[in-house]
């Protein structure tokens, strides 16, 4: 009576390891490119949200508050003018107040905290509009986004 062994032979295991290694060498650069596209998309969405916030502030003559986090950008608008707080969500194209989503993408904001677009279009660090500031928004692997305080221009 013959006993039949089950399992993999050494040449089969080595073949799988070699194939996996070759696939990893060619697939890893492609995956890196995919993550780069995700960061570029986040940067584009963030710029669009900031420009929309500024344009809305000027068009409606109301304060618009921008909160930037790793998970997304949310916009709020003041109910009246003058105002010192933004009470109402500013809905985006999809009907949500979150304009852009950048989950998993590292984002740094300097100075930290919310950004306020005044009815004049200026970008300030406070809702009252007393301190104009220039923001630097960094995204890993991307060119820094700058919001000029005196004009609110997004570059």
C-alpha positions as CSV (number, residue, x, y, z in Angstrom):
1,X,0.0,0.0,0.0
2,X,1.3,3.4,-1.0
3,X,1.0,6.5,1.2
4,X,0.4,9.7,-0.8
5,X,1.8,12.9,0.7
6,X,0.0,16.2,0.4
7,X,1.5,19.7,0.4
8,X,3.9,21.7,-1.7
9,X,7.3,20.8,-2.8
10,X,10.3,23.0,-2.4
11,X,10.5,24.0,-6.1
12,X,6.8,24.9,-6.1
13,X,7.3,27.2,-3.0
14,X,10.3,28.8,-4.5
15,X,8.4,29.4,-7.7
16,X,5.6,31.2,-5.9
17,X,8.1,33.3,-3.9
18,X,9.9,34.3,-7.1
19,X,6.6,35.2,-8.9
20,X,5.4,37.2,-6.0
21,X,8.6,39.1,-5.8
22,X,8.5,39.9,-9.5
23,X,4.9,41.1,-9.3
24,X,5.7,43.2,-6.2
25,X,8.5,45.0,-8.1
26,X,6.2,46.0,-10.9
27,X,3.0,46.6,-8.9
28,X,4.5,48.8,-6.1
29,X,5.3,51.8,-8.4
30,X,1.8,51.6,-9.8
31,X,0.3,51.7,-6.4
32,X,2.5,54.7,-5.5
33,X,1.1,56.5,-8.5
34,X,-2.5,55.8,-7.4
35,X,-1.8,57.4,-4.0
36,X,-0.2,60.4,-5.8
37,X,-3.5,60.8,-7.8
38,X,-5.5,60.7,-4.5
39,X,-3.3,63.5,-3.1
40,X,-3.7,65.6,-6.3
41,X,-7.5,65.1,-6.2
42,X,-7.6,66.2,-2.6
43,X,-5.6,69.3,-3.4
44,X,-7.9,70.2,-6.3
45,X,-11.0,69.7,-4.2
46,X,-9.5,71.8,-1.4
47,X,-8.7,74.6,-3.8
48,X,-12.2,74.5,-5.3
49,X,-13.8,74.6,-1.8
50,X,-11.7,77.6,-0.8
51,X,-12.5,79.5,-3.9
52,X,-16.1,78.7,-3.6
53,X,-16.1,79.9,0.0
54,X,-14.5,83.2,-1.0
55,X,-16.9,83.8,-3.9
56,X,-19.9,82.9,-1.7
57,X,-18.8,85.4,1.0
58,X,-18.6,88.2,-1.6
59,X,-21.7,87.3,-3.5
60,X,-23.9,86.9,-0.4
61,X,-22.2,89.6,1.6
62,X,-21.9,87.3,4.5
63,X,-19.2,85.7,6.6
64,X,-18.2,82.2,5.5
65,X,-16.2,79.9,7.8
66,X,-14.0,77.1,6.5
67,X,-12.9,74.1,8.6
68,X,-10.1,72.0,7.1
69,X,-9.4,68.6,8.6
70,X,-7.8,65.4,7.3
71,X,-11.3,64.0,6.6
72,X,-12.6,66.9,4.6
73,X,-13.4,70.6,4.2
74,X,-16.7,71.9,5.6
75,X,-18.1,75.3,4.9
76,X,-20.6,77.3,7.0
77,X,-22.2,80.7,6.3
78,X,-23.6,83.4,8.6
79,X,-27.3,83.8,8.7
80,X,-27.1,87.6,8.6
81,X,-24.6,90.4,8.1
82,X,-22.8,91.6,10.2
83,X,-22.1,88.4,12.1
84,X,-19.5,86.9,14.3
85,X,-20.3,83.2,13.8
86,X,-21.4,81.0,11.0
87,X,-24.6,79.3,11.9
88,X,-25.8,77.6,8.7
89,X,-24.1,74.9,6.7
90,X,-23.2,75.9,3.2
91,X,-24.2,72.9,1.1
92,X,-22.0,71.7,-1.7
93,X,-22.9,70.3,-5.1
94,X,-23.9,67.0,-3.6
95,X,-26.2,68.6,-1.0
96,X,-23.7,68.1,1.9
97,X,-21.7,70.7,3.9
98,X,-18.5,68.6,3.4
99,X,-17.1,70.0,0.1
100,X,-14.0,67.8,-0.2
101,X,-12.9,64.6,1.3
102,X,-9.2,63.7,1.9
103,X,-9.3,60.8,4.2
104,X,-5.9,59.3,4.6
105,X,-4.1,62.3,3.1
106,X,-1.9,64.3,5.5
107,X,-2.8,68.0,5.5
108,X,-1.2,70.8,7.5
109,X,-2.6,74.2,8.1
110,X,-0.6,77.3,9.2
111,X,-1.9,79.2,11.1
112,X,-4.0,76.5,12.7
113,X,-7.7,76.8,13.2
114,X,-10.7,77.8,11.0
115,X,-10.3,80.2,8.1
116,X,-12.9,83.1,7.8
117,X,-13.8,84.7,4.5
118,X,-15.2,88.2,5.2
119,X,-18.0,89.7,3.0
120,X,-15.2,91.8,1.4
121,X,-13.4,88.7,0.3
122,X,-10.5,89.0,2.9
123,X,-9.3,85.9,4.7
124,X,-9.0,86.4,8.4
125,X,-8.1,84.3,11.5
126,X,-11.1,85.6,13.4
127,X,-14.8,86.0,12.6
128,X,-14.7,89.7,13.5
129,X,-12.3,90.3,10.7
130,X,-9.7,92.2,12.7
131,X,-6.7,90.1,11.9
132,X,-5.9,89.3,8.3
133,X,-3.6,86.3,7.8
134,X,-2.0,84.4,5.0
135,X,-2.5,80.7,5.2
136,X,-0.2,77.9,4.0
137,X,-1.9,74.6,3.4
138,X,0.4,71.7,2.9
139,X,-0.5,68.3,1.4
140,X,2.1,65.5,1.4
141,X,3.9,65.3,-1.9
142,X,2.0,68.3,-3.4
143,X,2.7,72.0,-3.9
144,X,1.6,74.2,-0.9
145,X,-1.7,76.0,-1.3
146,X,-1.5,79.7,-0.2
147,X,-4.5,81.8,0.7
148,X,-3.6,85.5,0.7
149,X,-5.2,87.3,3.7
150,X,-5.7,90.8,2.2
151,X,-7.4,89.6,-1.0
152,X,-8.5,86.1,-0.1
153,X,-6.9,84.9,-3.4
154,X,-6.2,81.1,-3.4
155,X,-3.0,80.1,-5.3
